[in-house]
Amino acid sequence: MTTALEQVLDGLGEAAVAVSGGVDSLTLAVLAGRRLGPGRVLMVHAASPAVPPEATARVRRQAETEGWRLEVIDAGEFADPRYRANPANRCFFCKTSLYGAIAGRTARQILSGANTDDLTEYRPGLDAAREHGVRHPYLEAGMDKAAVRALAKALGLAEAAELPASPCLSSRIETGLAIDAAELAAVHRAEILLQAALKPRTVRCRIRAAGVVLELDAATLAALEPPVRDGLCAEIAALMPPGVAARGVSFAPYRTGSAFLVDRP
């Protein structure tokens, strides 16, 4: 599969890689940069309230290590009321802003880190990619997430290879509730607090219409003693905007995409 991926990259002219800071895009960017050379590849990272600052820092570190030409941009999705309304196809508007912003800066072929596992879920961002002529080298090479992680290790990207899945912070907001930058910042602070306190394998802080839900992997949740649970709920409530905190804070088992509540449009 790596050979197939290299063949895809070799067939490109000049490319612009959308680098979010996760394992998929980082690995693609490193391979493309090494395979094609710095003159043929531009790396673009969109920083926004929905992107954890750690991801932006990770991209900047990798750019320095690899000698990338990197542009960190504001793709402008928060200026789009359709995105902020948080419909079921919110990602379409996000990716439309991203790919439109990249295309406005360069005529290079835009590349994304989508892999075959992404085809098993509803991914409206892929519709936006199709409209902008974005290519997905992993899809063309038939690579899934496990293959991408294996490639990351082979490239010497040990840290990236072990990164847990981490969708953008807007995915923590229940569908239909407006996306608010202050709430996203509070969600991020809450997850950092829980990581430091519990060292969970998985953690998500969801803002739901019924309240704030702190989702943990089963083992961590089972080991959580009531006094610790109550104390953490109080700490998290103090991090939230008043209107959100007033709805209450509770714990629940982690469920993938549990804030996505309605059918696709």
Buried (B, 14 or more C-beta within 10 A) or exposed (E): BBEEBBEBBEEBEEBBBBBBBBBBBBBBBBBBBBBBEEEBBBBBBBBBBBBBEEBBEBBBEBBEEBEBBBBBBEBBBBEBEBBBBBBBBBBBBBBBBBBBBBBEEBEBBBBBBBBBBBEEEBBBBBEBBEEBEBBBBBBBBEBBBEBBBBBBEEBEBEEBBEBEEBBBBBBBBBBBBEBBBEBBBBBBBBBBBBEEBBEBEBBBBBBBEEBBBBBBBEEBBEEBEEEEBEEBBEBBBEBBEEEBBEBEBBBBEBEEEBBBEEEEE
